[in-house]
């Protein structure tokens, strides 16, 4: 998840700074796929009822 989050942040920055149209388009396509991957991982995490240090109270 950390790697995915890092890659998503990089692509958001590329879209925002937009060095050129082609780079923005590629980053946008990658970000779209990464969003889908993130949602899938989150659903799988919840379905498996996984817990980590932050979930415990």
Order of alpha helices (4+ residues) and beta strands (2+ residues): alpha-alpha
